[in-house]
Amino acid sequence: MRLGITVDTAAAPTSVGERPVADTGSSRLVNTMRGALIGSGIGAAGGLILAFVETHNSSVTDHSEDAMGYITFITLGALIGYVVGGVVGFVRN
């Protein structure tokens, strides 16, 4: 069976210096999205910690709806972190 691939044995392999160099500069959009994703992760972690503290207060006696607190705090923390991180990533260039 033949695949249709031709190999030229006379051609020398490319050296390290001849390889094309990728663009190392980041655009403003890349910086904004990177900051937004980092901020979202930090905000979600902060929301998780805040939800844990709030659901384990001495004033909370019924723990049947703790999951709603976790969902709410994590989601709001991630949203706030996304916005703040996006702004920081946009400004920092």
N, C-alpha and C positions, 0 to 999 in steps of 0.2 A: 504494500500500500504506500502511496506517496501522498504527502500532505501539501506539497507545493511550496515548501520552504527551501530557500537556497542559502547556503552558508558560504561566505567568502572567507577562506582561510588566510588569504594574503593581507586582509585588513587587520591592522593592529588594534587591540582594545584601547578604549579611551582611558587616559590617565586621569588622576584626581583633578588636576588643574584644568582639564578640558571640559569637565562636566558643567552643564548650565547651572547657574546659581539662582535659587528661588528668591523671590522678592521678600526681603526681610522687614520692610516697612509695613506697619499696621495702619489700616485706614481708620477713619473716625467711626465708621459703622462697626468694625470689628472691636474696637475699644469699647464702644457703647454696649454692645451685646455681651462682651466678656464681663464688663462691670455689672451689668444687669443680672447675669447668671450667678456671679459670685455673691452679689448682694441678696439675691433670692435664696441662695443656700444659707447664708448667714441669718437672714430674716426667718427662715423656716426653723433653723436650730434655736434661735431666740424665742420663737413662738412655742416650740416644744418645751423649752425650759420654763417659760412663763405659764403654760398650761399645766405643767407638773406642779409648780408652786401653788397655783390658784386652786387646783382640785384637791390638794392635800392640806388646805387650811383647816384650822380647828372649827371654823364656822360651817364647813361643808360636812353634812352628816349623811346625805343621800348621794351615793356614787353611781346611780343608775344612768345618769346622763353625762358622765365624764367624757365619753367619746365625742360628744358634740363640742365640748370645750376644747378638746385637742384639735379637732378638725378646724374649728373657728380660729383659734390662736395661730395654728401653723399656717393656715391659708392667708390670714391677714398679715402675719409676719413676712411670709414669702412675697406677698404683693407689695408691701411697703419697702422691703429690701430690694425688690426688682426695680421699683421706681427710683429709689435713692441711688442704688448701684448704677443704674443707667445714666443718671445725671452726672455722677462722679466719673463714669467712664467717658461720657461725652465731653466733659470739661477737661479732663486729663488727657492730653494728646501730645 
